[in-house]
């Protein structure tokens, strides 16, 4: 009869095999943790050295790396003194701002007729006080996304006065400031363009798309309001558009030769004309533009 030690052992169950494999994995993991290689020896140290600013020559102390295989410590990177560092930052900021303004000015030039792009404010016939008032409005009027604009400044500007006083150029100076200095997207409609755009939109069945573009652009300028007789459709479109922009306080610039009953009489529908005049009086910052020294534009 065979001895007990010679008897075949019973086969392991699946649970026993899994437990054995888990125990082996834990043992291998613990072995790797205890046998981690020692850290590499440090080949450099940090020291303070006197360093001459490469821009202005000022000597100052700065951290440097002292390598084992090099006799002299080395400052890290292009090290300059604090005044030069600040000057570099200011120059970079100024260059970035100038680049942004240049790009925005190009955007303004794309919508402004060439004859008006280089307007000299000092040569406008309306005089310096009117120019200053318009410049102040352009710098402080609320636009989309502004949270610090004065509450008493209207986002709508109405320049009115006789022909030849510089209303169009004055309005374009305000529009240029909003586009180039404040980064506002804008749309400009010169005399005749608005009526043609609306008529074409109705002809092609795109009046809703055009209304959305005019109504939601951040800044809209309409020049010479009331100069032309408009059709019933164009008048209705204009009234609905201005009513929307005035109600939603969207930045709008208008110029006109007519005010009050004179402007209302330009509409084929007297009630619509009177209603628009009331809204303009209520919501717009109206500035009279009068020539002080003659001239045209």
C-alpha positions as CSV (number, residue, x, y, z in Angstrom):
1,X,0.0,0.0,0.0
2,X,1.5,3.4,-1.0
3,X,2.5,5.9,1.7
4,X,0.4,9.1,2.2
5,X,3.1,11.3,0.7
6,X,3.0,9.3,-2.5
7,X,-0.8,9.7,-2.9
8,X,-1.8,12.1,-5.8
9,X,-3.0,15.5,-4.6
10,X,-6.6,16.6,-5.3
11,X,-6.9,19.1,-8.3
12,X,-7.3,22.8,-7.4
13,X,-10.6,24.5,-7.8
14,X,-11.0,27.6,-10.0
15,X,-11.3,29.8,-7.0
16,X,-8.0,28.4,-5.6
17,X,-6.2,29.0,-8.9
18,X,-7.4,32.6,-9.0
19,X,-6.3,33.2,-5.4
20,X,-2.9,31.9,-6.2
21,X,-2.5,34.1,-9.3
22,X,-3.6,37.1,-7.3
23,X,-1.0,36.3,-4.5
24,X,1.8,36.1,-7.1
25,X,0.8,39.4,-8.7
26,X,0.8,41.2,-5.3
27,X,4.2,39.7,-4.5
28,X,5.7,40.9,-7.8
29,X,4.2,44.4,-7.2
30,X,5.7,44.6,-3.7
31,X,9.0,43.4,-5.0
32,X,9.1,46.3,-7.6
33,X,8.3,48.9,-4.9
34,X,11.1,47.8,-2.6
35,X,13.7,47.4,-5.3
36,X,13.2,50.9,-6.9
37,X,16.5,52.3,-8.3
38,X,18.1,55.1,-6.3
39,X,17.7,58.6,-7.6
40,X,20.3,59.9,-10.1
41,X,22.9,62.1,-8.5
42,X,22.3,65.9,-8.8
43,X,24.6,67.4,-11.5
44,X,23.8,71.1,-10.9
45,X,23.0,73.5,-8.1
46,X,21.2,76.9,-8.0
47,X,23.3,79.9,-7.0
48,X,23.0,83.7,-7.0
49,X,25.3,85.6,-9.4
50,X,25.8,89.2,-10.5
51,X,24.5,89.6,-14.1
52,X,24.7,92.5,-16.5
53,X,21.4,93.3,-18.2
54,X,22.0,92.7,-22.0
55,X,19.6,95.6,-22.8
56,X,20.8,98.4,-20.5
57,X,23.9,97.1,-18.9
58,X,22.6,97.4,-15.3
59,X,24.2,94.8,-13.0
60,X,21.8,92.9,-10.7
61,X,21.6,89.5,-8.9
62,X,19.8,86.7,-10.5
63,X,19.5,82.9,-10.0
64,X,21.8,80.8,-12.1
65,X,22.6,77.1,-12.6
66,X,26.1,75.8,-11.5
67,X,26.8,72.7,-13.5
68,X,29.4,70.1,-12.4
69,X,31.1,70.0,-15.8
70,X,31.2,73.9,-16.3
71,X,33.3,76.4,-14.5
72,X,30.9,79.3,-14.6
73,X,27.3,79.5,-13.5
74,X,24.8,80.2,-16.3
75,X,21.7,82.5,-15.9
76,X,18.5,80.8,-17.1
77,X,17.3,82.2,-20.5
78,X,17.5,85.8,-21.6
79,X,17.7,87.5,-18.2
80,X,17.0,91.3,-18.1
81,X,16.6,93.7,-15.2
82,X,13.1,94.5,-13.9
83,X,12.7,97.9,-15.6
84,X,13.7,96.4,-19.0
85,X,11.4,93.5,-18.4
86,X,8.5,95.9,-17.8
87,X,9.5,97.9,-20.9
88,X,9.5,94.8,-23.0
89,X,6.0,93.9,-21.8
90,X,4.7,97.4,-22.5
91,X,6.2,97.4,-26.0
92,X,4.6,94.0,-26.7
93,X,1.2,95.2,-25.4
94,X,1.5,98.4,-27.5
95,X,2.4,96.4,-30.6
96,X,-0.5,94.0,-30.1
97,X,-3.0,96.9,-29.6
98,X,-1.7,98.7,-32.7
99,X,-2.0,95.5,-34.7
100,X,-5.6,95.0,-33.5
101,X,-6.5,98.6,-34.3
102,X,-5.0,98.3,-37.7
103,X,-7.1,95.2,-38.4
104,X,-10.3,96.9,-37.1
105,X,-9.5,100.0,-39.2
106,X,-9.3,97.8,-42.3
107,X,-12.7,96.4,-41.4
108,X,-14.1,100.0,-41.2
109,X,-12.5,100.9,-44.5
110,X,-14.3,97.9,-46.1
111,X,-17.7,99.5,-45.4
112,X,-16.9,103.2,-45.6
113,X,-16.7,105.0,-49.0
114,X,-13.1,106.1,-49.8
115,X,-14.0,109.7,-49.9
116,X,-15.0,109.7,-46.2
117,X,-12.2,107.6,-44.8
118,X,-9.7,110.4,-44.1
119,X,-12.1,113.0,-42.7
120,X,-10.3,115.7,-40.6
121,X,-12.5,116.6,-37.7
122,X,-10.9,120.0,-37.3
123,X,-12.1,121.0,-40.8
124,X,-15.7,120.1,-40.4
125,X,-18.1,123.1,-40.7
126,X,-20.1,122.2,-37.6
127,X,-17.3,123.3,-35.2
128,X,-15.3,121.7,-32.5
129,X,-18.0,121.7,-29.7
130,X,-20.2,119.5,-31.9
131,X,-17.3,117.2,-32.8
132,X,-16.4,116.8,-29.2
133,X,-20.0,116.0,-28.2
134,X,-20.1,113.2,-30.9
135,X,-16.7,111.9,-29.8
136,X,-17.8,111.7,-26.2
137,X,-20.9,109.8,-27.2
138,X,-18.9,107.3,-29.3
139,X,-16.5,106.7,-26.4
140,X,-19.2,106.2,-23.7
141,X,-22.4,104.9,-25.5
142,X,-23.5,101.4,-24.5
143,X,-22.8,98.5,-26.9
144,X,-23.5,94.8,-26.9
145,X,-21.6,93.3,-24.0
146,X,-20.6,96.5,-22.2
147,X,-21.4,96.5,-18.5
148,X,-19.8,99.8,-17.4
149,X,-21.4,102.3,-19.7
150,X,-23.2,105.2,-18.1
151,X,-26.9,104.6,-17.7
152,X,-27.8,108.1,-18.9
153,X,-26.1,107.7,-22.3
154,X,-28.4,106.6,-25.1
155,X,-27.1,103.9,-27.5
156,X,-28.8,105.8,-30.3
157,X,-27.4,109.0,-31.9
158,X,-29.5,111.3,-34.2
159,X,-27.6,114.0,-36.0
160,X,-30.0,116.5,-37.6
161,X,-29.4,119.7,-39.5
162,X,-29.4,121.3,-42.9
163,X,-27.3,120.1,-45.9
164,X,-23.6,120.9,-45.9
165,X,-23.0,120.9,-42.1
166,X,-20.9,117.7,-42.0
167,X,-23.5,115.3,-40.6
168,X,-22.3,112.3,-42.6
169,X,-18.7,112.8,-41.9
170,X,-19.4,113.4,-38.2
171,X,-21.5,110.2,-38.0
172,X,-18.7,108.2,-39.8
173,X,-16.1,109.5,-37.3
174,X,-18.3,108.1,-34.5
175,X,-18.8,104.8,-36.5
176,X,-15.0,104.6,-37.0
177,X,-14.3,104.9,-33.3
178,X,-16.9,102.2,-32.5
179,X,-15.3,99.8,-35.1
180,X,-11.6,100.5,-34.8
181,X,-11.3,101.4,-31.1
182,X,-14.1,99.4,-29.5
183,X,-14.2,96.5,-31.9
184,X,-17.9,96.7,-32.7
185,X,-19.2,94.9,-35.9
186,X,-21.1,97.4,-37.9
187,X,-23.2,97.9,-41.0
188,X,-23.5,101.2,-43.0
189,X,-26.2,102.2,-45.4
190,X,-25.7,105.3,-47.5
191,X,-28.5,107.2,-49.2
192,X,-30.4,104.9,-51.7
193,X,-28.7,101.7,-50.5
194,X,-31.2,100.9,-47.9
195,X,-34.2,101.2,-50.2
196,X,-32.5,99.1,-52.9
197,X,-31.5,96.4,-50.4
198,X,-35.0,96.1,-49.0
199,X,-36.6,96.1,-52.5
200,X,-34.2,93.4,-53.7
201,X,-34.9,91.4,-50.5
202,X,-38.7,91.5,-51.1
203,X,-38.2,90.6,-54.8
204,X,-36.1,87.5,-53.8
205,X,-38.2,86.5,-50.8
206,X,-35.3,87.3,-48.4
207,X,-36.9,90.1,-46.4
208,X,-36.8,88.1,-43.1
209,X,-33.1,87.4,-43.5
210,X,-32.3,91.0,-44.3
211,X,-34.3,92.3,-41.4
212,X,-32.4,89.9,-39.1
213,X,-29.1,91.2,-40.4
214,X,-30.1,94.9,-39.9
215,X,-31.8,94.3,-36.6
216,X,-29.0,92.3,-34.9
217,X,-25.8,93.9,-36.1
218,X,-24.1,95.5,-33.2
219,X,-23.9,99.0,-34.7
220,X,-26.1,100.2,-37.6
221,X,-25.7,103.6,-39.4
222,X,-28.4,104.9,-41.7
223,X,-27.4,108.1,-43.5
224,X,-29.9,110.8,-44.7
225,X,-33.1,109.4,-43.2
226,X,-36.1,110.8,-45.1
227,X,-34.1,112.0,-48.1
228,X,-36.0,109.8,-50.5
229,X,-39.6,108.9,-51.0
230,X,-40.0,105.3,-50.0
231,X,-42.5,102.7,-51.1
232,X,-45.0,101.3,-48.7
233,X,-43.0,98.1,-48.2
234,X,-39.8,99.9,-47.5
235,X,-41.4,102.3,-45.1
236,X,-42.9,99.5,-43.2
237,X,-39.6,97.7,-43.1
238,X,-37.8,100.8,-41.9
239,X,-40.3,101.5,-39.1
240,X,-40.2,97.9,-37.9
241,X,-36.4,97.9,-38.0
242,X,-35.9,101.1,-36.1
243,X,-38.7,100.2,-33.6
244,X,-36.8,97.0,-32.9
245,X,-33.4,98.6,-32.5
246,X,-34.7,101.4,-30.3
247,X,-36.7,99.0,-28.1
248,X,-33.7,96.7,-27.6
249,X,-31.2,99.5,-27.1
250,X,-29.0,98.5,-30.0
251,X,-26.4,101.0,-31.0
252,X,-27.7,103.0,-34.0
253,X,-26.5,106.2,-35.7
254,X,-28.9,108.2,-37.8
255,X,-28.5,111.4,-39.9
256,X,-31.3,113.5,-41.3
257,X,-32.1,116.9,-42.8
258,X,-35.6,116.8,-41.3
259,X,-37.0,116.8,-37.8
260,X,-40.5,116.7,-36.2
261,X,-43.5,117.1,-38.5
262,X,-41.1,117.7,-41.4
263,X,-39.7,114.2,-41.1
264,X,-43.1,112.6,-40.5
265,X,-44.4,114.2,-43.7
266,X,-41.8,112.3,-45.7
267,X,-43.7,109.1,-45.0
268,X,-46.7,108.0,-47.2
269,X,-48.4,106.9,-44.0
270,X,-48.8,109.9,-41.7
271,X,-49.5,107.8,-38.6
272,X,-46.4,105.7,-39.2
273,X,-44.3,108.8,-39.7
274,X,-45.6,110.4,-36.6
275,X,-45.0,107.3,-34.5
276,X,-41.4,107.0,-35.7
277,X,-40.8,110.7,-34.9
278,X,-42.1,110.1,-31.3
279,X,-39.8,107.1,-30.9
280,X,-36.8,109.0,-32.1
281,X,-37.5,111.9,-29.7
282,X,-37.9,109.4,-26.8
283,X,-34.9,107.2,-27.3
284,X,-32.3,109.0,-29.4
285,X,-29.5,111.3,-28.2
286,X,-30.3,114.1,-30.7
287,X,-27.6,116.6,-31.6
288,X,-28.2,119.6,-34.0
289,X,-25.4,120.0,-36.5
290,X,-25.1,123.6,-37.7
291,X,-22.3,125.1,-39.8
292,X,-20.3,127.8,-38.1
293,X,-17.8,128.6,-40.8
294,X,-19.5,127.4,-44.0
295,X,-18.3,124.5,-46.1
296,X,-19.7,121.4,-47.4
297,X,-19.9,117.6,-46.7
